[in-house]
């Protein structure tokens, strides 16, 4: 459908929206249109609008779509409902076939599977992510990237007074580190000339297509996929690029392992190793449950790690530095805390100190995650109809949405000062990190599907934050507007333009 046709359809709807106001700030359910007019009217401020609706509806609201669309979505930020769905009644709320279709590029990876296949993935991922050899590898490679990737670029841009997009810088940092720790291959996207990297573009296009599939009716995106046009065409091409990229490194790793290692190499890998090696080594010990297509199991596993660990960590770092730029007093407190540890010390002791001593920095990162959770929405669908603790009935196969952005800004959950960036709220009277239940602080998910990379993400983020705060001053470019995007990951729509100054 061309632009002209769409505007003919939308014009009366827009007029309708402006002339009819919603009562009490909650969307009106109009005949035929349902609540679409209210959503369209507020689309430019959708995050704020969600907060208002959640506050006014005591944290749970049912959005009704137009007639004949079967659109009936229960949106909730009520921790009791979340606890019920994510933990207590977990078995009734699988990811399901709709999620599976939308995220088809992820194949049979951990994100996209349920029951036995998911359990199998989870057990393996849990054991490898906590393997001491992998932990050593993670520390070594993250430090290498900071020392040989991040610091030279920050020095370069500060010396030449070049403005940079900090969000892009962190996206490159996390892409290089996730590729390295998963496949032992560094694509070196983090370099002074900011090269364009096809695999990064392919991941971005994939995430864009996934978001698009969430907002248009299923029959529409399936038809576009069949026609191979628009977002769907971009998605198919991105999928091919990612397959080629990942399969290449699986083949290289297999060859390297079958050829045996050089003694020096061998010594290294006895102490530290990447995830792909751990997965290949276990193939010999265990029958692989889902692998009927050669390397597809490994391909799915790797791609799922890329999606899990790349944008989530870089988005958090970007929002964290944005919040510091608007709250210099927090920056000063972190700097003071860092005075007690020697940052430029590449050894296990330094990492232990970063992880255990930096309570205020940890609290500030939690606070950034509360205000800007990278995974903004979680969608669930019950197998059997159910009654939520808030008293709302949900039909089988109906849709439930948790909005994490609104959840972090509920006065009833976080107090009147919930819009303020206050790391202090995370620190107990004993000076330790205050525990908040995961169904209230949902950034890392809750229940049996809780994020497996939480510790790893904190280790990386603290290392990057500590290095930057100790050595540089990050100044936001005044005329540059920072606004959240509408996407599956909470990015900054126009990036984050900054100047970098070296501390004296
Ligand atoms: C600040 C950084 C991160 C945040 C906020 C975050 C958040 C999340 C969330 C919300 C989920 C649930 C997604 C869903 O079920 O649809 C999740 C799952 C997961 N995350 Fe993270 N994540 C982060 C970093 C990482 C990293 C670095 C890794 C490791 C590579 C990782 C590995 C995983 C895995 C394997 C799952 C799937 C768990 C399962 O389904 O059983 N995450 N994460």
Boltz pocket constraint, residues with backbone or C-beta under 6 A from the ligand:
constraints:
  - pocket:
      binder: B
      contacts: [[A, 110], [A, 111], [A, 118], [A, 122], [A, 125], [A, 304], [A, 305], [A, 308], [A, 309], [A, 310], [A, 312], [A, 313], [A, 316], [A, 374], [A, 375], [A, 442], [A, 443], [A, 444], [A, 445], [A, 448], [A, 449], [A, 450], [A, 451], [A, 452], [A, 453], [A, 454], [A, 456], [A, 457]]
      max_distance: 6.0
